[in-house]
Structures are given as C-alpha cells and as structure tokens.
Amino acid sequence: MTASERRHCGHDELIADVVTRFDAYVRARSARDGIFGSSHADPRQEQRVFDDLQRAMVRLRGSVR
C-alpha cells in the first residue's frame, strides 16, 4: 500500500466518524423535539454529542493539511 493509499484510507475512516457522529447529533436533536416524554434528550447529552461531532470534524480538517 502506498503512502497516498494509506492517507486515503485514513480519510475514509475520519469521514465515516464524522457521519456517524452527525447521525448521533441529529438523533439527539430529534429526541429533544420528540412527542414522547421518555425519548427526550438531556441537554448535557445533546451538548456531548455536539462536542463529539466538532472534535471529529477538527480531526478530519487536520488530516487534510
């Protein structure tokens, strides 16, 4: 595997991580607005998944430079 192929593979993993964390954030936001009381997300949980998403995006941006 060449260095370029290894970087590409790493980018794929970072992109997948961002997509996964974005999905978690969307689910947390949806739970906040849900009609069932038991499905409501705690504001701290929503902030935590948002922070996780931000960190994943920073890692992806850092890998491009």
All heavy atoms as TSV, in Angstrom:
chain	resi	resn	atom	element	x	y	z
A	1	MET	N	N	0.848	-1.169	0.000
A	1	MET	CA	C	0.000	0.000	0.000
A	1	MET	C	C	0.903	1.245	0.000
A	1	MET	O	O	1.803	1.360	0.820
A	1	MET	CB	C	-0.915	-0.014	1.226
A	1	MET	CG	C	-1.863	1.155	1.303
A	1	MET	SD	S	-2.934	1.133	2.773
A	1	MET	CE	C	-4.121	-0.111	2.315
A	2	THR	N	N	0.623	2.162	-0.879
A	2	THR	CA	C	1.422	3.380	-0.967
A	2	THR	C	C	1.018	4.361	0.125
A	2	THR	O	O	-0.043	4.223	0.751
A	2	THR	CB	C	1.241	4.061	-2.335
A	2	THR	OG1	O	-0.098	4.549	-2.430
A	2	THR	CG2	C	1.559	3.122	-3.479
A	3	ALA	N	N	1.855	5.365	0.333
A	3	ALA	CA	C	1.549	6.395	1.338
A	3	ALA	C	C	0.248	7.110	0.989
A	3	ALA	O	O	-0.569	7.410	1.862
A	3	ALA	CB	C	2.698	7.385	1.447
A	4	SER	N	N	0.036	7.364	-0.283
A	4	SER	CA	C	-1.196	8.027	-0.729
A	4	SER	C	C	-2.420	7.164	-0.424
A	4	SER	O	O	-3.448	7.665	0.031
A	4	SER	CB	C	-1.117	8.324	-2.227
A	4	SER	OG	O	-2.327	8.871	-2.688
A	5	GLU	N	N	-2.294	5.867	-0.652
A	5	GLU	CA	C	-3.411	4.964	-0.360
A	5	GLU	C	C	-3.681	4.897	1.135
A	5	GLU	O	O	-4.846	4.834	1.552
A	5	GLU	CB	C	-3.104	3.566	-0.913
A	5	GLU	CG	C	-3.132	3.481	-2.418
A	5	GLU	CD	C	-2.604	2.156	-2.950
A	5	GLU	OE1	O	-1.763	1.528	-2.271
A	5	GLU	OE2	O	-3.044	1.767	-4.038
A	6	ARG	N	N	-2.634	4.923	1.951
A	6	ARG	CA	C	-2.828	4.907	3.408
A	6	ARG	C	C	-3.524	6.174	3.878
A	6	ARG	O	O	-4.403	6.135	4.725
A	6	ARG	CB	C	-1.479	4.741	4.119
A	6	ARG	CG	C	-0.953	3.313	4.124
A	6	ARG	CD	C	0.214	3.140	5.078
A	6	ARG	NE	N	1.359	3.966	4.733
A	6	ARG	CZ	C	2.314	3.631	3.866
A	6	ARG	NH1	N	2.250	2.482	3.236
A	6	ARG	NH2	N	3.324	4.439	3.647
A	7	ARG	N	N	-3.126	7.331	3.317
A	7	ARG	CA	C	-3.796	8.591	3.686
A	7	ARG	C	C	-5.262	8.544	3.284
A	7	ARG	O	O	-6.128	8.983	4.028
A	7	ARG	CB	C	-3.100	9.781	3.031
A	7	ARG	CG	C	-1.858	10.230	3.738
A	7	ARG	CD	C	-1.375	11.567	3.242
A	7	ARG	NE	N	-1.165	11.606	1.807
A	7	ARG	CZ	C	-0.044	11.288	1.182
A	7	ARG	NH1	N	0.992	10.875	1.877
A	7	ARG	NH2	N	0.057	11.370	-0.127
A	8	HIS	N	N	-5.542	8.020	2.094
A	8	HIS	CA	C	-6.927	7.940	1.619
A	8	HIS	C	C	-7.756	7.053	2.545
A	8	HIS	O	O	-8.871	7.401	2.910
A	8	HIS	CB	C	-6.960	7.416	0.183
A	8	HIS	CG	C	-8.337	7.329	-0.386
A	8	HIS	ND1	N	-9.060	8.460	-0.719
A	8	HIS	CD2	C	-9.132	6.275	-0.657
A	8	HIS	CE1	C	-10.235	8.098	-1.177
A	8	HIS	NE2	N	-10.308	6.777	-1.158
A	9	CYS	N	N	-7.188	5.935	2.950
A	9	CYS	CA	C	-7.885	5.022	3.864
A	9	CYS	C	C	-8.171	5.736	5.183
A	9	CYS	O	O	-9.256	5.625	5.736
A	9	CYS	CB	C	-7.038	3.775	4.092
A	9	CYS	SG	S	-7.787	2.571	5.196
A	10	GLY	N	N	-7.182	6.483	5.695
A	10	GLY	CA	C	-7.375	7.229	6.931
A	10	GLY	C	C	-8.460	8.283	6.803
A	10	GLY	O	O	-9.258	8.486	7.716
A	11	HIS	N	N	-8.513	8.954	5.646
A	11	HIS	CA	C	-9.556	9.956	5.418
A	11	HIS	C	C	-10.925	9.302	5.395
A	11	HIS	O	O	-11.889	9.871	5.917
A	11	HIS	CB	C	-9.320	10.720	4.111
A	11	HIS	CG	C	-8.184	11.678	4.189
A	11	HIS	ND1	N	-7.419	11.997	3.103
A	11	HIS	CD2	C	-7.677	12.391	5.221
A	11	HIS	CE1	C	-6.492	12.865	3.463
A	11	HIS	NE2	N	-6.631	13.115	4.745
A	12	ASP	N	N	-11.017	8.122	4.788
A	12	ASP	CA	C	-12.298	7.413	4.760
A	12	ASP	C	C	-12.794	7.129	6.178
A	12	ASP	O	O	-13.979	7.287	6.476
A	12	ASP	CB	C	-12.184	6.105	3.983
A	12	ASP	CG	C	-12.035	6.309	2.486
A	12	ASP	OD1	O	-12.246	7.451	2.001
A	12	ASP	OD2	O	-11.715	5.324	1.789
A	13	GLU	N	N	-11.885	6.718	7.056
A	13	GLU	CA	C	-12.264	6.439	8.441
A	13	GLU	C	C	-12.695	7.712	9.152
A	13	GLU	O	O	-13.672	7.703	9.916
A	13	GLU	CB	C	-11.102	5.785	9.177
A	13	GLU	CG	C	-10.803	4.382	8.692
A	13	GLU	CD	C	-9.537	3.813	9.292
A	13	GLU	OE1	O	-8.946	4.467	10.183
A	13	GLU	OE2	O	-9.132	2.727	8.873
A	14	LEU	N	N	-11.993	8.809	8.905
A	14	LEU	CA	C	-12.349	10.083	9.539
A	14	LEU	C	C	-13.699	10.580	9.033
A	14	LEU	O	O	-14.509	11.095	9.815
A	14	LEU	CB	C	-11.260	11.124	9.283
A	14	LEU	CG	C	-9.927	10.865	9.979
A	14	LEU	CD1	C	-8.863	11.830	9.474
A	14	LEU	CD2	C	-10.082	10.972	11.483
A	15	ILE	N	N	-13.944	10.422	7.751
A	15	ILE	CA	C	-15.240	10.832	7.181
A	15	ILE	C	C	-16.351	9.983	7.775
A	15	ILE	O	O	-17.408	10.503	8.161
A	15	ILE	CB	C	-15.215	10.739	5.651
A	15	ILE	CG1	C	-14.290	11.823	5.080
A	15	ILE	CG2	C	-16.622	10.862	5.066
A	15	ILE	CD1	C	-13.978	11.655	3.616
A	16	ALA	N	N	-16.122	8.681	7.879
A	16	ALA	CA	C	-17.134	7.799	8.475
A	16	ALA	C	C	-17.415	8.193	9.917
A	16	ALA	O	O	-18.564	8.159	10.371
A	16	ALA	CB	C	-16.674	6.345	8.393
A	17	ASP	N	N	-16.371	8.594	10.652
A	17	ASP	CA	C	-16.544	9.020	12.037
A	17	ASP	C	C	-17.405	10.281	12.108
A	17	ASP	O	O	-18.313	10.380	12.942
A	17	ASP	CB	C	-15.181	9.268	12.678
A	17	ASP	CG	C	-15.265	9.514	14.172
A	17	ASP	OD1	O	-16.096	8.872	14.844
A	17	ASP	OD2	O	-14.493	10.359	14.665
A	18	VAL	N	N	-17.141	11.257	11.216
A	18	VAL	CA	C	-17.946	12.486	11.193
A	18	VAL	C	C	-19.404	12.155	10.883
A	18	VAL	O	O	-20.317	12.652	11.546
A	18	VAL	CB	C	-17.384	13.509	10.179
A	18	VAL	CG1	C	-18.369	14.647	9.940
A	18	VAL	CG2	C	-16.052	14.060	10.659
A	19	VAL	N	N	-19.628	11.303	9.898
A	19	VAL	CA	C	-21.003	10.944	9.524
A	19	VAL	C	C	-21.708	10.249	10.682
A	19	VAL	O	O	-22.870	10.553	10.993
A	19	VAL	CB	C	-21.008	10.064	8.251
A	19	VAL	CG1	C	-22.386	9.480	7.988
A	19	VAL	CG2	C	-20.528	10.865	7.051
A	20	THR	N	N	-21.019	9.344	11.354
A	20	THR	CA	C	-21.610	8.633	12.496
A	20	THR	C	C	-21.965	9.598	13.615
A	20	THR	O	O	-23.052	9.531	14.201
A	20	THR	CB	C	-20.625	7.566	13.017
A	20	THR	OG1	O	-20.371	6.635	11.961
A	20	THR	CG2	C	-21.180	6.844	14.225
A	21	ARG	N	N	-21.063	10.525	13.906
A	21	ARG	CA	C	-21.318	11.485	14.986
A	21	ARG	C	C	-22.395	12.500	14.603
A	21	ARG	O	O	-23.170	12.937	15.452
A	21	ARG	CB	C	-20.021	12.159	15.402
A	21	ARG	CG	C	-19.082	11.145	16.039
A	21	ARG	CD	C	-17.799	11.731	16.502
A	21	ARG	NE	N	-16.872	10.709	16.940
A	21	ARG	CZ	C	-16.943	10.054	18.101
A	21	ARG	NH1	N	-17.918	10.309	18.939
A	21	ARG	NH2	N	-16.054	9.152	18.413
A	22	PHE	N	N	-22.465	12.845	13.314
A	22	PHE	CA	C	-23.534	13.728	12.860
A	22	PHE	C	C	-24.881	13.034	13.039
A	22	PHE	O	O	-25.851	13.641	13.501
A	22	PHE	CB	C	-23.326	14.126	11.394
A	22	PHE	CG	C	-24.399	15.052	10.879
A	22	PHE	CD1	C	-24.392	16.391	11.228
A	22	PHE	CD2	C	-25.412	14.574	10.072
A	22	PHE	CE1	C	-25.378	17.247	10.780
A	22	PHE	CE2	C	-26.402	15.426	9.617
A	22	PHE	CZ	C	-26.391	16.760	9.970
A	23	ASP	N	N	-24.944	11.748	12.706
A	23	ASP	CA	C	-26.179	10.986	12.883
A	23	ASP	C	C	-26.592	10.955	14.355
A	23	ASP	O	O	-27.771	11.140	14.682
A	23	ASP	CB	C	-25.989	9.565	12.349
A	23	ASP	CG	C	-27.237	8.729	12.471
A	23	ASP	OD1	O	-28.275	9.121	11.893
A	23	ASP	OD2	O	-27.194	7.692	13.153
A	24	ALA	N	N	-25.632	10.763	15.241
A	24	ALA	CA	C	-25.931	10.755	16.682
A	24	ALA	C	C	-26.465	12.116	17.123
A	24	ALA	O	O	-27.408	12.199	17.927
A	24	ALA	CB	C	-24.685	10.383	17.473
A	25	TYR	N	N	-25.879	13.184	16.586
A	25	TYR	CA	C	-26.340	14.529	16.940
A	25	TYR	C	C	-27.764	14.764	16.442
A	25	TYR	O	O	-28.606	15.297	17.172
A	25	TYR	CB	C	-25.382	15.576	16.373
A	25	TYR	CG	C	-25.822	16.992	16.657
A	25	TYR	CD1	C	-25.857	17.467	17.956
A	25	TYR	CD2	C	-26.209	17.836	15.631
A	25	TYR	CE1	C	-26.269	18.764	18.226
A	25	TYR	CE2	C	-26.617	19.129	15.893
A	25	TYR	CZ	C	-26.643	19.586	17.190
A	25	TYR	OH	O	-27.057	20.862	17.450
A	26	VAL	N	N	-28.047	14.339	15.220
A	26	VAL	CA	C	-29.405	14.500	14.680
A	26	VAL	C	C	-30.407	13.719	15.529
A	26	VAL	O	O	-31.500	14.219	15.821
A	26	VAL	CB	C	-29.455	14.047	13.195
A	26	VAL	CG1	C	-30.881	13.924	12.706
A	26	VAL	CG2	C	-28.675	15.010	12.320
A	27	ARG	N	N	-30.038	12.520	15.951
A	27	ARG	CA	C	-30.939	11.728	16.805
A	27	ARG	C	C	-31.171	12.423	18.147
A	27	ARG	O	O	-32.293	12.445	18.652
A	27	ARG	CB	C	-30.398	10.318	17.010
A	27	ARG	CG	C	-30.628	9.444	15.785
A	27	ARG	CD	C	-30.215	8.008	16.005
A	27	ARG	NE	N	-28.776	7.906	15.748
A	27	ARG	CZ	C	-27.884	7.491	16.628
A	27	ARG	NH1	N	-28.248	7.100	17.822
A	27	ARG	NH2	N	-26.605	7.443	16.320
A	28	ALA	N	N	-30.117	13.004	18.713
A	28	ALA	CA	C	-30.267	13.722	19.990
A	28	ALA	C	C	-31.168	14.936	19.819
A	28	ALA	O	O	-32.014	15.224	20.674
A	28	ALA	CB	C	-28.898	14.136	20.531
A	29	ARG	N	N	-30.997	15.674	18.730
A	29	ARG	CA	C	-31.852	16.839	18.477
A	29	ARG	C	C	-33.291	16.411	18.262
A	29	ARG	O	O	-34.221	17.064	18.740
A	29	ARG	CB	C	-31.365	17.599	17.241
A	29	ARG	CG	C	-30.076	18.356	17.396
A	29	ARG	CD	C	-30.224	19.580	18.288
A	29	ARG	NE	N	-31.245	20.485	17.846
A	29	ARG	CZ	C	-31.042	21.667	17.289
A	29	ARG	NH1	N	-29.816	22.091	17.102
A	29	ARG	NH2	N	-32.053	22.425	16.945
A	30	SER	N	N	-33.482	15.321	17.542
A	30	SER	CA	C	-34.841	14.821	17.304
A	30	SER	C	C	-35.492	14.391	18.609
A	30	SER	O	O	-36.680	14.611	18.815
A	30	SER	CB	C	-34.809	13.644	16.328
A	30	SER	OG	O	-34.368	14.062	15.066
A	31	ALA	N	N	-34.706	13.768	19.479
A	31	ALA	CA	C	-35.241	13.344	20.770
A	31	ALA	C	C	-35.659	14.549	21.597
A	31	ALA	O	O	-36.654	14.501	22.322
A	31	ALA	CB	C	-34.205	12.506	21.520
A	32	ARG	N	N	-34.929	15.640	21.467
A	32	ARG	CA	C	-35.275	16.849	22.204
A	32	ARG	C	C	-36.660	17.349	21.792
A	32	ARG	O	O	-37.431	17.829	22.612
A	32	ARG	CB	C	-34.242	17.941	21.948
A	32	ARG	CG	C	-34.580	19.243	22.648
A	32	ARG	CD	C	-33.635	20.330	22.292
A	32	ARG	NE	N	-33.825	20.671	20.878
A	32	ARG	CZ	C	-33.263	21.694	20.283
A	32	ARG	NH1	N	-32.437	22.453	20.944
A	32	ARG	NH2	N	-33.500	21.952	19.030
A	33	ASP	N	N	-36.956	17.222	20.510
A	33	ASP	CA	C	-38.224	17.705	19.988
A	33	ASP	C	C	-39.288	16.620	19.907
A	33	ASP	O	O	-40.359	16.854	19.368
A	33	ASP	CB	C	-38.014	18.305	18.588
A	33	ASP	CG	C	-37.048	19.474	18.611
A	33	ASP	OD1	O	-36.988	20.176	19.635
A	33	ASP	OD2	O	-36.335	19.665	17.616
A	34	GLY	N	N	-38.996	15.432	20.448
A	34	GLY	CA	C	-39.913	14.301	20.347
A	34	GLY	C	C	-41.199	14.513	21.133
A	34	GLY	O	O	-41.252	15.283	22.088
A	35	ILE	N	N	-42.220	13.795	20.729
A	35	ILE	CA	C	-43.516	13.928	21.387
A	35	ILE	C	C	-43.639	13.024	22.612
A	35	ILE	O	O	-44.511	13.218	23.430
A	35	ILE	CB	C	-44.680	13.636	20.407
A	35	ILE	CG1	C	-44.585	12.223	19.848
A	35	ILE	CG2	C	-44.689	14.668	19.301
A	35	ILE	CD1	C	-45.785	11.810	19.016
A	36	PHE	N	N	-42.740	12.034	22.731
A	36	PHE	CA	C	-42.786	11.125	23.870
A	36	PHE	C	C	-41.820	11.617	24.942
A	36	PHE	O	O	-40.639	11.811	24.690
A	36	PHE	CB	C	-42.416	9.701	23.449
A	36	PHE	CG	C	-43.338	9.140	22.414
A	36	PHE	CD1	C	-42.904	8.938	21.118
A	36	PHE	CD2	C	-44.650	8.837	22.739
A	36	PHE	CE1	C	-43.758	8.435	20.163
A	36	PHE	CE2	C	-45.507	8.335	21.794
A	36	PHE	CZ	C	-45.067	8.135	20.495
A	37	GLY	N	N	-42.317	11.803	26.139
A	37	GLY	CA	C	-41.501	12.314	27.223
A	37	GLY	C	C	-40.287	11.461	27.524
A	37	GLY	O	O	-39.227	11.966	27.854
A	38	SER	N	N	-40.421	10.147	27.379
A	38	SER	CA	C	-39.301	9.261	27.707
A	38	SER	C	C	-38.185	9.332	26.673
A	38	SER	O	O	-37.073	8.895	26.929
A	38	SER	CB	C	-39.800	7.814	27.816
A	38	SER	OG	O	-40.322	7.399	26.567
A	39	SER	N	N	-38.476	9.879	25.505
A	39	SER	CA	C	-37.461	9.914	24.457
A	39	SER	C	C	-36.701	11.233	24.432
A	39	SER	O	O	-35.826	11.415	23.599
A	39	SER	CB	C	-38.105	9.678	23.091
A	39	SER	OG	O	-38.910	10.782	22.735
A	40	HIS	N	N	-37.020	12.131	25.339
A	40	HIS	CA	C	-36.353	13.438	25.329
A	40	HIS	C	C	-34.891	13.305	25.728
A	40	HIS	O	O	-34.550	12.577	26.649
A	40	HIS	CB	C	-37.060	14.413	26.276
A	40	HIS	CG	C	-38.331	14.941	25.705
A	40	HIS	ND1	N	-38.470	16.225	25.268
A	40	HIS	CD2	C	-39.521	14.337	25.463
A	40	HIS	CE1	C	-39.693	16.398	24.799
A	40	HIS	NE2	N	-40.345	15.258	24.906
A	41	ALA	N	N	-34.047	14.026	25.008
A	41	ALA	CA	C	-32.617	14.011	25.298
A	41	ALA	C	C	-32.308	15.042	26.370
A	41	ALA	O	O	-32.856	16.135	26.379
A	41	ALA	CB	C	-31.823	14.324	24.035
A	42	ASP	N	N	-31.429	14.676	27.245
A	42	ASP	CA	C	-30.917	15.578	28.257
A	42	ASP	C	C	-30.064	16.637	27.540
A	42	ASP	O	O	-29.297	16.303	26.639
A	42	ASP	CB	C	-30.064	14.735	29.209
A	42	ASP	CG	C	-29.478	15.540	30.330
A	42	ASP	OD1	O	-28.673	16.457	30.044
A	42	ASP	OD2	O	-29.799	15.240	31.487
A	43	PRO	N	N	-30.175	17.908	27.911
A	43	PRO	CA	C	-29.363	18.941	27.252
A	43	PRO	C	C	-27.864	18.662	27.315
A	43	PRO	O	O	-27.125	18.959	26.389
A	43	PRO	CB	C	-29.707	20.222	28.010
A	43	PRO	CG	C	-31.039	19.962	28.604
A	43	PRO	CD	C	-31.093	18.486	28.885
A	44	ARG	N	N	-27.423	18.044	28.412
A	44	ARG	CA	C	-25.993	17.694	28.522
A	44	ARG	C	C	-25.625	16.623	27.508
A	44	ARG	O	O	-24.543	16.660	26.923
A	44	ARG	CB	C	-25.661	17.227	29.928
A	44	ARG	CG	C	-25.700	18.357	30.946
A	44	ARG	CD	C	-25.492	17.806	32.310
A	44	ARG	NE	N	-26.586	16.845	32.562
A	44	ARG	CZ	C	-27.046	16.507	33.730
A	44	ARG	NH1	N	-26.489	16.987	34.804
A	44	ARG	NH2	N	-28.036	15.665	33.859
A	45	GLN	N	N	-26.535	15.668	27.292
A	45	GLN	CA	C	-26.280	14.621	26.307
A	45	GLN	C	C	-26.197	15.234	24.906
A	45	GLN	O	O	-25.318	14.892	24.120
A	45	GLN	CB	C	-27.371	13.555	26.347
A	45	GLN	CG	C	-27.181	12.468	25.317
A	45	GLN	CD	C	-28.344	11.500	25.271
A	45	GLN	OE1	O	-29.384	11.727	25.883
A	45	GLN	NE2	N	-28.184	10.427	24.536
A	46	GLU	N	N	-27.127	16.127	24.602
A	46	GLU	CA	C	-27.107	16.794	23.297
A	46	GLU	C	C	-25.812	17.578	23.114
A	46	GLU	O	O	-25.184	17.521	22.050
A	46	GLU	CB	C	-28.309	17.724	23.163
A	46	GLU	CG	C	-28.420	18.342	21.796
A	46	GLU	CD	C	-29.647	19.217	21.648
A	46	GLU	OE1	O	-30.653	18.996	22.346
A	46	GLU	OE2	O	-29.587	20.129	20.808
A	47	GLN	N	N	-25.360	18.269	24.144
A	47	GLN	CA	C	-24.107	19.028	24.060
A	47	GLN	C	C	-22.921	18.089	23.877
A	47	GLN	O	O	-21.999	18.376	23.118
A	47	GLN	CB	C	-23.912	19.894	25.307
A	47	GLN	CG	C	-22.699	20.791	25.232
A	47	GLN	CD	C	-22.778	21.794	24.098
A	47	GLN	OE1	O	-23.773	22.482	23.935
A	47	GLN	NE2	N	-21.730	21.870	23.294
A	48	ARG	N	N	-22.952	16.945	24.576
A	48	ARG	CA	C	-21.854	15.984	24.468
A	48	ARG	C	C	-21.725	15.451	23.049
A	48	ARG	O	O	-20.622	15.414	22.490
A	48	ARG	CB	C	-22.052	14.822	25.437
A	48	ARG	CG	C	-20.909	13.805	25.411
A	48	ARG	CD	C	-21.163	12.620	26.329
A	48	ARG	NE	N	-22.444	11.979	26.116
A	48	ARG	CZ	C	-22.713	11.103	25.151
A	48	ARG	NH1	N	-21.782	10.775	24.285
A	48	ARG	NH2	N	-23.906	10.544	25.042
A	49	VAL	N	N	-22.847	15.075	22.431
A	49	VAL	CA	C	-22.763	14.542	21.064
A	49	VAL	C	C	-22.371	15.646	20.079
A	49	VAL	O	O	-21.665	15.382	19.105
A	49	VAL	CB	C	-24.047	13.804	20.614
A	49	VAL	CG1	C	-24.266	12.553	21.440
A	49	VAL	CG2	C	-25.258	14.675	20.638
A	50	PHE	N	N	-22.774	16.892	20.358
A	50	PHE	CA	C	-22.349	18.006	19.503
A	50	PHE	C	C	-20.838	18.224	19.628
A	50	PHE	O	O	-20.143	18.400	18.625
A	50	PHE	CB	C	-23.111	19.281	19.863
A	50	PHE	CG	C	-22.704	20.453	19.019
A	50	PHE	CD1	C	-23.130	20.553	17.709
A	50	PHE	CD2	C	-21.893	21.448	19.529
A	50	PHE	CE1	C	-22.752	21.636	16.914
A	50	PHE	CE2	C	-21.503	22.525	18.752
A	50	PHE	CZ	C	-21.940	22.617	17.432
A	51	ASP	N	N	-20.335	18.176	20.852
A	51	ASP	CA	C	-18.895	18.327	21.071
A	51	ASP	C	C	-18.118	17.206	20.390
A	51	ASP	O	O	-17.061	17.437	19.801
A	51	ASP	CB	C	-18.579	18.360	22.570
A	51	ASP	CG	C	-19.110	19.605	23.261
A	51	ASP	OD1	O	-19.432	20.599	22.566
A	51	ASP	OD2	O	-19.218	19.573	24.504
A	52	ASP	N	N	-18.648	15.974	20.463
A	52	ASP	CA	C	-18.013	14.846	19.776
A	52	ASP	C	C	-17.959	15.088	18.272
A	52	ASP	O	O	-16.953	14.799	17.618
A	52	ASP	CB	C	-18.766	13.542	20.049
A	52	ASP	CG	C	-18.626	13.049	21.480
A	52	ASP	OD1	O	-17.741	13.554	22.211
A	52	ASP	OD2	O	-19.413	12.164	21.866
A	53	LEU	N	N	-19.048	15.612	17.715
A	53	LEU	CA	C	-19.093	15.922	16.287
A	53	LEU	C	C	-18.053	16.982	15.943
A	53	LEU	O	O	-17.318	16.838	14.959
A	53	LEU	CB	C	-20.499	16.391	15.890
A	53	LEU	CG	C	-20.673	16.915	14.466
A	53	LEU	CD1	C	-20.300	15.857	13.433
A	53	LEU	CD2	C	-22.105	17.401	14.255
A	54	GLN	N	N	-17.968	18.017	16.752
A	54	GLN	CA	C	-16.976	19.067	16.484
A	54	GLN	C	C	-15.557	18.519	16.507
A	54	GLN	O	O	-14.737	18.847	15.646
A	54	GLN	CB	C	-17.104	20.196	17.505
A	54	GLN	CG	C	-18.247	21.128	17.219
A	54	GLN	CD	C	-18.188	22.336	18.133
A	54	GLN	OE1	O	-18.036	22.210	19.342
A	54	GLN	NE2	N	-18.300	23.503	17.537
A	55	ARG	N	N	-15.247	17.663	17.492
A	55	ARG	CA	C	-13.903	17.087	17.571
A	55	ARG	C	C	-13.608	16.216	16.348
A	55	ARG	O	O	-12.495	16.248	15.812
A	55	ARG	CB	C	-13.738	16.285	18.860
A	55	ARG	CG	C	-13.506	17.168	20.082
A	55	ARG	CD	C	-13.098	16.349	21.293
A	55	ARG	NE	N	-14.172	15.491	21.767
A	55	ARG	CZ	C	-15.133	15.879	22.606
A	55	ARG	NH1	N	-15.146	17.122	23.060
A	55	ARG	NH2	N	-16.058	15.042	23.000
A	56	ALA	N	N	-14.592	15.455	15.894
A	56	ALA	CA	C	-14.399	14.616	14.704
A	56	ALA	C	C	-14.141	15.483	13.477
A	56	ALA	O	O	-13.298	15.144	12.641
A	56	ALA	CB	C	-15.619	13.719	14.487
A	57	MET	N	N	-14.826	16.595	13.386
A	57	MET	CA	C	-14.619	17.492	12.241
A	57	MET	C	C	-13.233	18.136	12.292
A	57	MET	O	O	-12.577	18.287	11.258
A	57	MET	CB	C	-15.722	18.548	12.215
A	57	MET	CG	C	-17.077	17.958	11.877
A	57	MET	SD	S	-18.438	19.131	11.976
A	57	MET	CE	C	-18.026	20.247	10.665
A	58	VAL	N	N	-12.768	18.488	13.478
A	58	VAL	CA	C	-11.424	19.057	13.628
A	58	VAL	C	C	-10.381	18.027	13.205
A	58	VAL	O	O	-9.418	18.367	12.507
A	58	VAL	CB	C	-11.194	19.531	15.084
A	58	VAL	CG1	C	-9.731	19.812	15.359
A	58	VAL	CG2	C	-12.045	20.763	15.364
A	59	ARG	N	N	-10.568	16.757	13.596
A	59	ARG	CA	C	-9.625	15.718	13.193
A	59	ARG	C	C	-9.602	15.563	11.685
A	59	ARG	O	O	-8.529	15.454	11.069
A	59	ARG	CB	C	-9.983	14.373	13.845
A	59	ARG	CG	C	-9.633	14.290	15.312
A	59	ARG	CD	C	-9.754	12.880	15.843
A	59	ARG	NE	N	-11.101	12.342	15.750
A	59	ARG	CZ	C	-12.050	12.505	16.667
A	59	ARG	NH1	N	-11.795	13.200	17.773
A	59	ARG	NH2	N	-13.235	11.982	16.512
A	60	LEU	N	N	-10.779	15.606	11.052
A	60	LEU	CA	C	-10.845	15.480	9.597
A	60	LEU	C	C	-10.165	16.668	8.926
A	60	LEU	O	O	-9.362	16.494	8.010
A	60	LEU	CB	C	-12.300	15.372	9.132
A	60	LEU	CG	C	-12.526	15.267	7.635
A	60	LEU	CD1	C	-11.808	14.060	7.043
A	60	LEU	CD2	C	-14.018	15.215	7.326
A	61	ARG	N	N	-10.459	17.867	9.392
A	61	ARG	CA	C	-9.820	19.058	8.813
A	61	ARG	C	C	-8.307	19.003	8.984
A	61	ARG	O	O	-7.556	19.373	8.092
A	61	ARG	CB	C	-10.373	20.324	9.470
A	61	ARG	CG	C	-11.741	20.672	9.016
A	61	ARG	CD	C	-12.157	22.016	9.608
A	61	ARG	NE	N	-13.573	22.251	9.357
A	61	ARG	CZ	C	-14.459	22.524	10.291
A	61	ARG	NH1	N	-14.090	22.640	11.554
A	61	ARG	NH2	N	-15.710	22.721	9.981
A	62	GLY	N	N	-7.859	18.565	10.149
A	62	GLY	CA	C	-6.423	18.478	10.407
A	62	GLY	C	C	-5.725	17.466	9.527
A	62	GLY	O	O	-4.541	17.607	9.211
A	63	SER	N	N	-6.433	16.454	9.099
A	63	SER	CA	C	-5.814	15.417	8.262
A	63	SER	C	C	-5.619	15.885	6.831
A	63	SER	O	O	-4.804	15.339	6.104
A	63	SER	CB	C	-6.668	14.145	8.268
A	63	SER	OG	O	-7.843	14.328	7.487
A	64	VAL	N	N	-6.350	16.924	6.434
A	64	VAL	CA	C	-6.283	17.427	5.062
A	64	VAL	C	C	-5.058	18.309	4.888
A	64	VAL	O	O	-4.509	18.416	3.807
A	64	VAL	CB	C	-7.578	18.181	4.687
A	64	VAL	CG1	C	-7.473	18.809	3.334
A	64	VAL	CG2	C	-8.768	17.235	4.769
A	65	ARG	N	N	-4.596	18.931	5.951
A	65	ARG	CA	C	-3.477	19.886	5.869
A	65	ARG	C	C	-2.153	19.209	5.775
A	65	ARG	O	O	-1.844	18.181	6.016
A	65	ARG	CB	C	-3.511	20.815	7.074
A	65	ARG	CG	C	-4.776	21.613	7.052
A	65	ARG	CD	C	-4.880	22.466	8.252
A	65	ARG	NE	N	-6.210	23.074	8.204
A	65	ARG	CZ	C	-6.586	24.056	8.939
A	65	ARG	NH1	N	-5.780	24.582	9.795
A	65	ARG	NH2	N	-7.783	24.554	8.835
